[in-house]
């Protein structure tokens, strides 16, 4: 993971809230279908 590598090299990685976001992590074909449903809303 790129972020972990940055931390390993001494960088600080911060987080910030961005509000409510509809999303899905795509690991398989079922997730891909959910992602397509979300993307079609925009």
JOVENUR-V19433 format. One line per field, one symbol per residue. ss: DSSP state (H for helix, E for strand, - for the rest). psi: psi as a letter, one per 40 degrees, with the letter a starting at -180 (. if undefined). burial: + if it has 16 or more other ideal C-beta (glycine too) atoms within 10 Angstrom, else -. A space follows every 50 residues. Layout:
ss = ???
psi = ???
burial = ???
This chain:
ss = -HHHHHHH--------------------HHHHHHHHHHH---
psi = hdddddddeeihhiihieahhhihhheadddddddddddee.
burial = ------------------------------------------
